[in-house]
Amino acid sequence: MFAPLTPRVSEILSWYKGENLGVLNNLARLLNSGSLAGTGKLVILPVDQGFEHGPVRSFGPNPAAFDPRYHFELAMESGCNAYAAPFGQLAASAGDFIGRIPVIVKINNSDSLFSNSAPISAVTCSIKDCVKLGATAVGFTIYPGSNARKEMYEEARELGEEARSYGLPMIVWSYARGEQISKEGETAIDVIAYSAHIAAQLGAHVVKVKPPTAHIEQAAAKKAYEQAGISVASLTDRVRNVVQSTFSGRRVVIFSGGESKGDEQLLSEVKEIHAGGGFGSIMGRNAFQRSRADGLKLLRGVISTFSGN
């Protein structure tokens, strides 16, 4: 049984009035699940790293994580709002956890056995596959700056339209990469804000980006930031700018945990994301590569930060 909608969740849903009731119902379910239910905040456990980086690189540090059921259990016990993974991983385990936590199916994925200067992920399952798994939402990756961005944007439009027809919201992983973007530029504040804006323009209901650095990649953007007097000195300032860039904060923006870090550094970042108005975190390898006890402790610490405790 659903809990009554809080004023904050009702406010967030009002930003999506153009959507059908199925989409709104599933957005409400995401926002009304886990320890953060009703707060308007989200902490999601994403486990697509096995597909992206290989099984041993992903799960070798904590062998229990080779079992796809482990991640369901970690997400539920820690109090996450949802669990996200590719179709195959979910199909191997979701039947044991029906109705216990919202599931997000990652519908496109890439691997690290081949790389080039124009990254693009392959569509690895259908929207009907997601419906059959009982998905609450779908996840889709785009790479703004890639030479293949036209194909990705068109796939996002087409698959997003189909997902909506089944009442499924779309979460867009927006990671800028390409020949004209430096490695430092992939997390530059202007590039992250632009990537978040592109995802919102493509119809994303939830936008996922990396925490931005103070670097500004494009000369024209640097001039614009200076003329507008926008501060990028602290992570709090930068998160505020990214949120502002998604329709003045009228889209839910969450931030990834990124490369493996210590608990203190991670929680410090989370505090600034929260202070800057970020809607939450999506944290994978930093949680499941730790022991179960340590992964639970970290996720609960992240959740506690976003709850204001």
Legacy VTK file of the C-alpha trace (Angstrom):
# vtk DataFile Version 3.0
C-alpha trace
ASCII
DATASET POLYDATA
POINTS 309 float
0.000 0.000 0.000
1.350 3.434 -0.974
2.019 5.970 1.740
0.216 9.317 1.307
2.095 11.783 -0.879
3.996 14.391 1.066
3.845 18.056 -0.034
7.398 17.754 -1.406
6.645 14.694 -3.550
3.420 16.337 -4.759
5.423 19.419 -5.737
7.935 17.352 -7.723
5.173 15.455 -9.519
3.592 18.796 -10.489
6.663 19.461 -12.665
5.638 16.545 -14.890
1.973 17.410 -15.491
2.285 16.630 -19.200
2.983 12.967 -18.498
0.483 10.130 -18.423
-0.720 8.727 -15.114
1.407 5.605 -15.435
4.607 7.675 -15.536
3.466 9.813 -12.608
2.533 6.721 -10.608
5.975 5.189 -11.120
7.761 8.463 -10.313
5.724 8.557 -7.105
6.791 4.989 -6.346
10.479 5.895 -6.751
10.062 8.898 -4.469
7.957 7.005 -1.931
10.270 4.006 -1.425
13.133 3.268 0.942
14.361 5.237 3.922
14.041 8.548 2.051
10.379 8.005 1.135
8.495 11.288 0.955
11.557 13.553 1.194
11.949 14.158 -2.535
15.447 12.660 -2.362
16.768 9.522 -4.067
19.623 7.134 -3.344
19.895 4.417 -5.986
22.239 1.426 -6.188
23.389 0.992 -9.828
25.193 -2.213 -10.816
25.951 -2.038 -14.532
29.714 -2.142 -13.997
29.980 -5.870 -14.784
28.775 -5.153 -18.320
30.790 -1.953 -18.598
34.126 -3.018 -17.076
34.069 -6.807 -16.765
33.194 -9.160 -13.889
36.536 -9.431 -12.108
37.307 -5.714 -12.252
33.835 -5.037 -10.873
33.195 -7.847 -8.398
36.644 -9.256 -7.631
37.173 -6.918 -4.643
34.061 -8.434 -2.985
33.358 -11.923 -4.405
29.875 -12.019 -2.862
28.928 -9.413 -5.490
29.268 -11.936 -8.333
25.820 -13.184 -7.201
23.115 -10.916 -8.705
20.912 -11.459 -5.656
23.534 -9.770 -3.480
22.773 -6.361 -4.973
19.034 -6.604 -4.402
19.744 -7.453 -0.780
22.261 -4.597 -0.398
19.846 -2.057 -1.879
16.935 -3.206 0.280
18.821 -3.552 3.569
20.478 -0.144 3.225
17.174 1.625 2.487
17.810 2.681 -1.131
14.897 4.008 -3.190
15.677 1.691 -6.100
18.109 -0.756 -7.691
19.343 -0.362 -11.305
21.013 -2.994 -13.494
21.069 -4.392 -17.052
18.331 -6.773 -18.192
20.320 -10.019 -17.887
21.385 -9.363 -14.316
17.848 -8.511 -13.285
16.302 -11.441 -15.150
18.589 -13.778 -13.194
17.437 -12.491 -9.818
14.324 -10.283 -9.869
11.930 -13.213 -9.375
13.189 -13.603 -5.802
12.407 -9.979 -4.900
9.047 -9.204 -6.512
7.432 -6.071 -5.092
10.155 -5.433 -2.543
12.062 -2.546 -4.186
11.607 -0.466 -7.360
13.702 -1.764 -10.258
15.334 0.348 -12.974
16.358 -1.539 -16.131
19.445 -0.148 -17.875
18.374 -0.512 -21.497
21.644 0.395 -23.193
25.160 -0.614 -22.216
28.736 -0.662 -23.486
31.809 -2.769 -22.760
35.518 -2.054 -22.345
36.768 -4.679 -24.795
36.665 -2.053 -27.548
36.922 1.696 -27.369
37.080 4.558 -29.828
36.805 8.320 -29.885
33.052 8.233 -30.590
31.505 6.318 -27.674
28.011 4.904 -28.043
26.165 2.279 -26.021
24.231 -0.592 -27.589
20.529 -1.046 -26.871
20.568 -4.362 -25.011
16.906 -4.999 -24.216
13.450 -3.891 -25.288
10.907 -1.809 -23.410
8.676 -4.893 -23.372
11.502 -6.755 -21.598
11.425 -4.030 -18.935
7.666 -4.338 -18.513
7.931 -8.119 -18.147
10.517 -7.637 -15.392
8.149 -5.353 -13.495
10.347 -2.277 -13.980
9.505 1.007 -12.295
11.714 2.995 -14.711
14.261 2.584 -17.494
17.826 3.918 -17.632
19.574 5.167 -20.787
23.130 6.490 -21.300
24.038 9.314 -23.656
27.491 10.738 -24.394
27.171 14.425 -25.324
30.221 15.388 -27.353
30.492 12.030 -29.112
30.444 11.909 -32.910
27.634 9.367 -32.448
25.443 11.724 -30.409
22.840 12.100 -33.196
22.084 8.371 -33.110
21.990 8.326 -29.302
19.679 11.332 -29.033
17.307 9.801 -31.577
17.357 6.461 -29.722
16.590 8.285 -26.470
13.625 10.020 -28.121
12.268 6.812 -29.647
12.777 4.573 -26.619
11.623 7.297 -24.239
8.377 7.615 -26.185
7.827 3.841 -26.043
8.664 3.711 -22.330
6.137 6.473 -21.609
3.473 4.534 -23.495
3.923 1.779 -20.884
3.998 4.257 -17.993
7.755 4.006 -17.421
9.812 7.129 -16.599
13.281 7.463 -18.134
16.467 8.138 -16.171
19.265 9.445 -18.398
22.925 8.869 -17.554
24.515 11.917 -19.278
28.295 11.566 -19.615
30.114 13.940 -21.961
32.913 12.299 -23.963
34.397 12.821 -27.393
37.311 14.027 -29.510
36.720 17.688 -28.711
36.425 17.228 -24.940
39.552 16.764 -22.827
39.710 14.194 -20.042
39.604 17.045 -17.529
36.690 18.511 -19.464
34.503 15.433 -18.961
33.766 16.652 -15.424
34.109 20.409 -16.038
31.273 22.474 -14.570
30.215 23.926 -17.934
30.222 20.484 -19.565
28.326 18.783 -16.709
25.687 21.540 -16.615
25.312 21.363 -20.405
25.064 17.559 -20.315
22.344 17.734 -17.665
20.446 20.293 -19.729
20.651 18.101 -22.844
19.256 15.139 -20.907
16.359 17.273 -19.685
15.698 18.509 -23.221
15.545 14.869 -24.388
12.718 14.262 -21.934
14.551 12.675 -19.012
12.446 12.523 -15.874
15.582 11.980 -13.774
19.062 13.126 -14.846
22.252 11.449 -13.664
25.606 13.254 -13.998
29.019 13.182 -12.355
29.941 15.684 -9.630
31.443 18.682 -11.478
34.885 20.161 -10.917
35.733 23.878 -11.043
37.397 23.483 -14.446
35.646 25.287 -17.310
36.313 23.578 -20.635
35.005 25.955 -23.283
36.291 29.506 -23.650
32.834 30.834 -24.564
31.371 29.191 -21.466
34.126 30.653 -19.260
33.245 34.132 -20.495
29.536 33.498 -19.890
30.128 32.271 -16.332
32.238 35.334 -15.562
29.698 37.762 -17.046
26.832 36.102 -15.156
28.820 36.140 -11.915
28.190 32.440 -11.305
30.491 31.046 -8.625
32.035 27.624 -9.218
34.474 27.694 -6.317
32.860 24.978 -4.195
31.108 21.730 -5.079
27.998 23.188 -3.416
28.108 26.136 -5.854
28.640 23.853 -8.832
25.818 21.468 -7.905
23.514 24.467 -7.539
24.428 25.547 -11.076
23.812 22.070 -12.518
20.403 21.870 -10.846
19.563 25.365 -12.133
20.531 24.211 -15.631
17.761 21.587 -15.650
14.804 23.917 -16.112
15.566 25.943 -12.975
15.556 22.814 -10.837
12.276 21.429 -12.184
13.852 18.103 -13.057
15.307 15.616 -10.577
19.127 15.592 -10.816
21.219 12.958 -9.052
24.989 12.601 -8.902
27.209 9.546 -9.274
29.749 8.367 -6.738
32.442 7.873 -9.385
35.766 6.140 -8.786
36.450 4.289 -5.549
37.017 6.661 -2.617
37.227 6.531 1.156
34.077 6.952 3.246
35.103 10.366 4.564
35.711 11.793 1.077
32.493 10.340 -0.294
30.333 11.606 2.549
31.957 15.025 2.302
30.965 15.159 -1.380
27.445 14.020 -0.551
27.076 16.787 2.040
27.954 19.384 -0.601
25.620 17.795 -3.166
22.832 17.986 -0.583
23.713 21.589 0.312
23.683 22.562 -3.378
20.158 21.257 -3.874
21.046 17.950 -5.512
18.230 15.425 -5.358
20.401 12.474 -4.378
23.143 10.041 -5.256
23.476 6.967 -7.427
26.327 4.971 -5.952
27.523 1.599 -7.223
31.089 0.339 -6.956
31.794 2.446 -3.867
29.119 0.363 -2.138
29.252 -3.145 -3.596
33.056 -3.389 -3.801
33.204 -3.011 -0.030
32.292 -5.824 2.346
28.569 -6.161 2.994
28.868 -4.498 6.396
30.950 -1.624 5.033
28.722 -1.188 1.976
25.634 -0.996 4.177
27.336 1.499 6.483
28.291 3.762 3.572
24.877 3.703 1.896
23.122 4.351 5.191
25.484 7.283 5.793
24.618 8.724 2.374
20.905 8.272 3.035
21.221 9.882 6.459
22.926 12.916 4.883
20.124 13.425 2.370
17.507 12.995 5.075
19.100 15.904 6.937
20.094 13.777 9.954
LINES 1 310
309 0 1 2 3 4 5 6 7 8 9 10 11 12 13 14 15 16 17 18 19 20 21 22 23 24 25 26 27 28 29 30 31 32 33 34 35 36 37 38 39 40 41 42 43 44 45 46 47 48 49 50 51 52 53 54 55 56 57 58 59 60 61 62 63 64 65 66 67 68 69 70 71 72 73 74 75 76 77 78 79 80 81 82 83 84 85 86 87 88 89 90 91 92 93 94 95 96 97 98 99 100 101 102 103 104 105 106 107 108 109 110 111 112 113 114 115 116 117 118 119 120 121 122 123 124 125 126 127 128 129 130 131 132 133 134 135 136 137 138 139 140 141 142 143 144 145 146 147 148 149 150 151 152 153 154 155 156 157 158 159 160 161 162 163 164 165 166 167 168 169 170 171 172 173 174 175 176 177 178 179 180 181 182 183 184 185 186 187 188 189 190 191 192 193 194 195 196 197 198 199 200 201 202 203 204 205 206 207 208 209 210 211 212 213 214 215 216 217 218 219 220 221 222 223 224 225 226 227 228 229 230 231 232 233 234 235 236 237 238 239 240 241 242 243 244 245 246 247 248 249 250 251 252 253 254 255 256 257 258 259 260 261 262 263 264 265 266 267 268 269 270 271 272 273 274 275 276 277 278 279 280 281 282 283 284 285 286 287 288 289 290 291 292 293 294 295 296 297 298 299 300 301 302 303 304 305 306 307 308
